């Protein structure tokens, strides 16, 4: 797995969110191997310490080939749902980017 940073702010179950995010990232991005250079996940309560139903998960993935930054955000009342949806969507975007590069390469070499 590439360099991974996970930050959780203003949530009482921060360590649980960090472990969940790590597991989901490994599962969703493991197949892309060396193409993923760095991953950053930020999970925050938009209302801060006063609470509320809006937990935000922002996933940033730096790709090696293609050289691209993927940003995905999700907001939900439950942090686990926001993490899951954001990571799943980010994995789909990464898959599309990688597939596009591979398709272009196949066309160039005549496959």
Backbone as numpy.savetxt, mean C-alpha at the origin, in Angstrom:
# Nx Ny Nz CAx CAy CAz Cx Cy Cz
11.08 -8.55 1.21 10.22 -7.36 1.21 11.12 -6.11 1.21
10.74 -5.10 0.45 11.53 -3.87 0.39 11.44 -3.08 1.69
12.10 -1.94 1.71 12.03 -1.06 2.87 10.57 -0.69 3.12
10.11 -0.96 4.33 8.71 -0.72 4.67 8.63 0.13 5.93
7.88 1.22 5.85 7.64 2.06 7.01 6.14 2.13 7.25
5.75 1.86 8.49 4.34 1.90 8.85 4.20 2.84 10.05
3.36 3.86 9.90 3.12 4.84 10.96 1.64 4.83 11.32
1.35 4.70 12.61 -0.02 4.75 13.08 -0.11 5.87 14.11
-1.06 6.80 13.89 -1.20 7.95 14.78 -2.62 8.08 15.30
-2.71 8.39 16.58 -3.98 8.70 17.25 -4.96 7.52 17.27
-4.43 6.31 17.28 -5.29 5.13 17.38 -4.86 4.30 18.58
-5.81 3.90 19.43 -5.44 3.12 20.62 -4.92 1.72 20.28
-5.30 1.17 19.16 -4.84 -0.17 18.76 -3.73 -0.09 17.72
-2.81 0.86 17.89 -1.74 1.10 16.92 -0.90 -0.12 16.59
-0.39 -0.86 17.59 0.43 -2.04 17.27 -0.32 -3.10 16.46
-1.61 -3.27 16.76 -2.41 -4.22 15.98 -2.53 -3.77 14.53
-2.73 -2.48 14.32 -2.83 -1.94 12.96 -1.51 -2.11 12.22
-0.40 -1.91 12.90 0.91 -2.08 12.27 1.12 -3.52 11.82
0.79 -4.47 12.69 0.94 -5.89 12.33 0.03 -6.27 11.17
-1.21 -5.78 11.20 -2.15 -6.06 10.11 -1.62 -5.50 8.79
-1.17 -4.26 8.82 -0.65 -3.63 7.60 0.55 -4.41 7.06
1.45 -4.84 7.94 2.63 -5.60 7.51 2.22 -6.91 6.85
1.29 -7.63 7.47 0.83 -8.90 6.89 0.16 -8.69 5.54
-0.70 -7.69 5.46 -1.42 -7.44 4.20 -0.45 -7.04 3.09
0.55 -6.21 3.42 1.53 -5.79 2.43 2.33 -6.98 1.91
2.80 -7.82 2.82 3.59 -8.97 2.40 2.77 -9.88 1.49
1.53 -10.07 1.83 0.66 -10.93 1.03 0.37 -10.32 -0.35
0.08 -9.04 -0.37 -0.34 -8.39 -1.61 0.81 -8.04 -2.54
1.99 -7.71 -1.99 3.09 -7.23 -2.82 4.25 -8.20 -2.97
4.21 -9.30 -2.25 5.32 -10.25 -2.28 5.66 -10.76 -3.67
4.66 -10.91 -4.51 4.89 -11.46 -5.86 5.63 -10.51 -6.77
5.71 -9.24 -6.40 6.39 -8.28 -7.27 7.88 -8.17 -6.97
8.31 -8.78 -5.88 9.72 -8.90 -5.53 10.53 -7.64 -5.68
11.59 -7.71 -6.49 12.53 -6.58 -6.58 11.98 -5.35 -7.31
10.81 -5.46 -7.89 10.25 -4.29 -8.57 9.74 -3.23 -7.59
9.48 -3.64 -6.35 9.02 -2.69 -5.33 10.24 -2.25 -4.52
10.55 -0.96 -4.58 11.72 -0.43 -3.91 11.42 -0.05 -2.46
10.29 0.61 -2.22 9.97 1.07 -0.87 8.46 1.18 -0.70
8.00 0.97 0.53 6.57 1.05 0.85 6.41 1.86 2.12
5.43 2.76 2.11 5.11 3.54 3.30 3.61 3.49 3.52
3.21 3.22 4.76 1.80 3.19 5.12 1.59 4.12 6.30
0.61 5.00 6.18 0.24 5.89 7.28 -1.23 5.67 7.60
-1.49 5.33 8.86 -2.85 5.14 9.32 -3.11 6.19 10.39
-4.09 7.03 10.16 -4.37 8.12 11.10 -5.86 8.25 11.35
-6.17 8.79 12.50 -7.55 9.16 12.82 -7.68 10.62 12.42
-8.50 10.91 11.44 -8.61 12.27 10.92 -9.12 13.25 11.96
-9.85 12.76 12.96 -10.34 13.63 14.03 -9.35 13.74 15.17
-8.21 13.08 15.07 -7.21 13.15 16.12 -7.65 12.41 17.37
-7.13 12.82 18.51 -7.40 12.09 19.75 -8.86 12.15 20.22
-9.66 13.05 19.67 -11.05 13.14 20.12 -11.92 12.01 19.54
-11.38 11.22 18.59 -12.11 10.07 18.06 -12.99 10.44 16.89
-13.79 9.50 16.48 -14.69 9.72 15.35 -14.61 8.58 14.37
-15.51 8.55 13.42 -15.62 7.40 12.51 -14.76 7.49 11.25
-13.70 8.25 11.26 -12.95 8.40 10.02 -11.47 8.09 10.22
-11.10 6.87 9.86 -9.71 6.43 9.92 -9.20 6.40 8.48
-8.04 7.00 8.27 -7.49 7.09 6.92 -6.25 6.23 6.80
-6.13 5.52 5.70 -4.93 4.75 5.39 -4.39 5.26 4.06
-3.15 5.69 4.08 -2.47 6.16 2.87 -1.31 5.22 2.59
-1.30 4.61 1.42 -0.25 3.68 1.02 0.54 4.32 -0.12
1.86 4.39 0.05 2.75 4.91 -1.00 3.74 3.80 -1.35
3.83 3.48 -2.63 4.72 2.42 -3.10 5.62 2.99 -4.18
6.93 2.89 -3.97 7.91 3.33 -4.96 8.35 2.11 -5.76
8.10 2.14 -7.07 8.45 1.02 -7.94 9.81 1.26 -8.59
10.48 0.15 -8.86 11.78 0.19 -9.54 11.58 0.21 -11.05
10.85 -0.76 -11.58 10.53 -0.84 -13.00 9.04 -1.06 -13.13
8.27 -0.16 -13.57 8.62 1.18 -14.03 8.92 2.10 -12.85
9.70 3.12 -13.10 10.04 4.07 -12.05 8.82 4.94 -11.80
8.05 4.57 -10.80 6.77 5.22 -10.57 6.45 5.22 -9.07
5.68 6.21 -8.65 5.18 6.26 -7.28 3.68 6.02 -7.32
3.22 5.01 -6.59 1.81 4.67 -6.50 1.28 5.18 -5.16
0.23 5.98 -5.19 -0.40 6.50 -3.97 -1.86 6.07 -3.96
-2.27 5.47 -2.85 -3.66 5.04 -2.69 -4.12 5.42 -1.29
-5.33 5.94 -1.21 -5.89 6.35 0.08 -7.27 5.74 0.25
-7.59 5.38 1.50 -8.93 4.90 1.81 -9.31 5.43 3.18
-10.58 5.75 3.34 -11.11 6.23 4.62 -12.30 5.36 4.99
-12.32 4.91 6.24 -13.41 4.06 6.72 -13.50 4.22 8.24
-14.62 3.83 8.80 -14.81 3.90 10.25 -13.87 2.94 10.98
-13.57 1.80 10.37 -12.69 0.80 10.98 -11.31 0.86 10.32
-10.24 1.02 11.11 -8.91 1.10 10.51 -8.53 -0.17 9.74
-8.96 -1.34 10.21 -8.61 -2.59 9.52 -9.22 -2.61 8.12
-10.42 -2.10 7.97 -11.07 -2.07 6.65 -10.34 -1.08 5.74
-9.99 0.08 6.27 -9.26 1.09 5.48 -7.92 0.54 5.02
-7.22 -0.17 5.91 -5.92 -0.76 5.56 -6.11 -1.80 4.46
-7.05 -2.70 4.65 -7.27 -3.77 3.68 -7.63 -3.25 2.30
-8.56 -2.30 2.26 -8.98 -1.78 0.96 -7.87 -1.01 0.27
-7.12 -0.21 1.03 -6.03 0.57 0.43 -4.92 -0.34 -0.10
-4.54 -1.34 0.67 -3.49 -2.26 0.23 -3.94 -3.06 -0.99
-5.17 -3.54 -0.98 -5.68 -4.30 -2.13 -5.69 -3.44 -3.40
-6.16 -2.21 -3.27 -6.21 -1.32 -4.43 -4.79 -0.99 -4.91
-3.86 -0.76 -3.98 -2.48 -0.47 -4.36 -1.87 -1.65 -5.11
-2.15 -2.87 -4.66 -1.61 -4.06 -5.34 -2.15 -4.16 -6.76
-3.41 -3.80 -6.96 -3.97 -3.83 -8.33 -3.29 -2.79 -9.21
-3.02 -1.60 -8.67 -2.35 -0.56 -9.46 -0.93 -0.99 -9.80
-0.23 -1.58 -8.85 1.13 -2.06 -9.11 1.10 -3.15 -10.19
0.15 -4.06 -10.09 0.04 -5.14 -11.09 -0.18 -4.57 -12.48
-1.04 -3.56 -12.60 -1.28 -2.93 -13.91 -0.02 -2.27 -14.44
0.72 -1.57 -13.57 1.94 -0.88 -14.00 3.00 -1.88 -14.46
3.17 -2.95 -13.72 4.16 -3.97 -14.07 3.75 -4.68 -15.36
2.47 -5.00 -15.50 1.98 -5.68 -16.71 2.18 -4.79 -17.93
1.96 -3.49 -17.79 2.14 -2.57 -18.92 3.60 -2.56 -19.38
4.53 -2.55 -18.45 5.95 -2.56 -18.80 6.30 -3.88 -19.48
5.82 -4.98 -18.94 6.11 -6.29 -19.52 5.51 -6.41 -20.93
4.29 -5.91 -21.12 3.66 -5.96 -22.44 4.45 -5.16 -23.46
4.92 -3.97 -23.06 5.72 -3.15 -23.98 7.02 -3.86 -24.33
7.64 -4.50 -23.34 8.89 -5.20 -23.59 8.68 -6.37 -24.54
7.59 -7.08 -24.38 7.30 -8.21 -25.28 7.08 -7.71 -26.72
6.41 -6.59 -26.86 6.19 -6.03 -28.20 7.50 -5.61 -28.84
8.42 -5.06 -28.04 9.70 -4.62 -28.58 10.55 -5.78 -29.07
10.48 -6.93 -28.37 11.32 -8.05 -28.77 10.59 -9.02 -29.71
9.33 -8.72 -29.97 8.58 -9.48 -30.97 7.88 -10.73 -30.46
7.52 -10.80 -29.22 6.78 -11.97 -28.69 5.34 -11.83 -28.92
